[in-house]
Amino acid sequence: MLAYLIRRLTAVVVMLLVVTLVTFGIFFLIPKLTGSDPAAMFVGKQADPASIEGIRQKLGLGDPILVQFWHFVSGIFVGRDYVGGGDTIHCGAPCFGYSFRNEQEIWPILLDRLPVTISMVIGAAALWLIMGVSTGVVSALRRGTVVDRAAMMTALAGVSLPIYFTAMLALLVFRTQLGWVHGEYVPISDSFGAWFSGLVLPWVTLAFLYAAMYARLTRATMLEVLGEDYIRTARAKGLTEPVVLSKHAMRSTMTPILTIFGMDLGALVGGAVLTETAFNLPGLGNLAFQAISTRDLPEILSVTLITAAAVVLANLVVDLLYAVIDPRVRLA
């Protein structure tokens, strides 16, 4: 198990380095290759030549590309000074960049937005796992019945309906007309009741989409597993149906579910843009949407890095859970 863990941790470090390199290339190298000026992109929509030249000096865009990458990576761990244009701006570690448009460091902005996104993702993930997996299992065990057809029709509706439509409909019915939930997002440290009330609709809306996909995946995987020889052998040995399902069928069924769960959870940590925008939640997704609207490239860059790192780390957790569910994975 220790050797397996070391291999996976090494792979994660390498992957994070590759992700950082690719992200850096997208924002700094590709614009040069296409004839664009990265300095003009980082300064925002409206900028005079003097401002652009100052940004070029602060970012060190005249240095070799490897030197720029080193300054970019080292800034995350030890901080960075942006020198140029007649002034010096210090960005403390971890330095994920500096918004020259808003004149503030990116990391405090991320820290302010991240709890909102994490609160939304954890609540929604718990809901869609419980609803999706249980619905898929019941549907597989009742294959061809009314319960199966009703569950799959509901899942099809959940997958088909755009999330912004579901969000607007939920706001109209449950907040405007029925008044069951109300208020904007409130930190949990201020009031648990207000925090819960502000997130329950985003949780249900986001979970409805993902639960539908997980229900269909669980049903298909469970039907395939139930037809395997080892399941028939377990039943022939006289094991009860609950034991067959829990100790044999579900272990194999959970493997693909964990795979997609790691990808979904990691991606959503970077912000559920449509959900956060529809419910006006001040999370990372909303930050990314606003940064795209104002062309604030340092904020877009930082959210991209956070999202990529979250996906890599979520897949590390999934790999470790694989080893718990199926010991054969440790030998891979």
Order of alpha helices (4+ residues) and beta strands (2+ residues): alpha-alpha-alpha-alpha-alpha-beta-beta-beta-beta-alpha-alpha-alpha-alpha-alpha-alpha-alpha-alpha-alpha
